[in-house]
C-alpha cells in the first residue's frame, strides 16, 4: 500500500513509524482492528504513540488527505513555491489514496469470486445424506469439497423424520412451502389411465381427467386428506356410451342419487367429490354433463 502501514502488535502502545509523507497531522488516521481511534499522539513527525496499550492485534496507520484545497490562489497574488508544492502534493496524495482504495476493493472482489467458485455445487461432488444420520443437516462447501454439517436451524412442527439433508427455517416456512405445493397440484391436471378399473392417487392432485375406453369402475381414491376435493373431467371416447360404476368408497346422497354419463361421443361430464375421513367416504357433491 502507498499511503498506509500495518503493524501486528502484542499489546504495545508504540511508538509506531509513519512510513509515508503527509501534509498535516489531521490527515493521519489510526485504526485498531479496523476501528478508527483518536487516542494517540505524535512523539515526532514520523511516529504515533497510542495513549495506552491496545487490546487490538492489528494497528493500521492510514493517510486520508482532505479533499478541500489547502491553498486558495487569489487574483491578484504572488505565487510562492511552497503553495504550489502543497497544492501539487495534495493532488498526488489523494490520487495515491484512491489507488490504495481500488487495490483493497479488487482484493475483496477476488476473495468473493473465490468463495463463489467454492460454493458452486457440482452434482458429482455432493455426498448423499445418510438417513437418519444426516437428518436436518445443511450442505456446506469448503474449497470445492462438500459435506453435510449439523445445523441449529429450528425444525418445530416438522414430524417427518425421514427427510434427509433438509434445513427448514421455521414451521411457518414449511407450511408456506406445503401451500405452494398444494396450489401447484390444483393447477396441474392429472390424466388417469383408462381400463376396466380406473385408479386415482389423491396425493397427486385435485383435478383428474379421463377418456374411458370401455365401461369402467372408478375405484376409491387412495392417499386422501380430510376435506380434500377432487374434480373429475370424464370425456366419452370415439365410441361413446361408456358406463361408470363407483367403487365402495364413494357415497351418493339424496340430491345426487345416481350418476349416468353422457352417451354421445366426445361429450364431457364433470364429477365433484369431497373426502370425509370420519366416515372414510368420498361424497359425490356435484355432477354436470353434456359439454
Steps between C-alpha positions, in 0.01 A plus 500: 500500500621854422341703777457257788701268720383212719653359818416180686538578868500299819355785703766768459406869496787576264634728369424383146672643196309693234652375175335747263511881463200716590410868498333543839459285810122512454555291185636207703249242628564205732285183498495230768372174348323707236342748746603868471648648820610848606685380809856559380767772483796592280831462691661611173395586148560140390355301794173452690456382858180350634370638827500150649593146406222376269295184520502498119743277313520701175594869488468684168628854441333646194523834321169662404572832335218751513329577169455874570799698356771586749598799286261756353668703224358853482524756221705711528753314714854377477569131435724345761676171442384366835136557407551336160673203666218461751232509232690251284569263788138511608393383154767229495410372847128485420579303185721257696227444758251429218740237364521341845119491526476342154753233597300414813177479297666275241633269769154479656339425162759228437422340837126510428553343157708224659231435761236481228707251306533287812123516549412369152330167556618236254264206517780246501663666802192505723487210747170322544352554849486189716152462643440549788853608595494809279144612579462878524860571401620767261720453194812715536787568260867541581750541214276305266443210742148447633377340820185479711544709816293513817283809517309669781218608269163464671277219374199548728187348356685268262426137584631330185814329633592354162566834327872483434735787440231761564537826693161652590505855639167503682177309511333803337736475204428129475126566497546760227696250296223243540242758388703579190526131416129453552421794272724356232319168523161667465608677184648192333253250344587134559402259221359169622573169328187350341411137566235280655606649834620861516723586794553847653794599724361800688851604605575595139248784476141616511406502130495180296410431138382175345407378152357150566548232237233266647248476778696555820500504879638817662696351790511674838780764487803416710716728723224752579502788751202610706292755312681445171295586193549326166355594164481237226471597133364195317484512120335230292732351238428453129259217579304660784242355740767397756338420835640609837476281812621635837739320732395421857665813640259741325171612655196646320246726671132573453556791258742306281384143544640358177746591225437435130769629267427667169481241224593701191856473372750763625253643752650628826354457850633639830482310828586658837573308823611591855680269745378456858755318716256434785282279278786414263280591204524709185167686482371584152405869524484612136422363155443698182497353150481545129784742413 
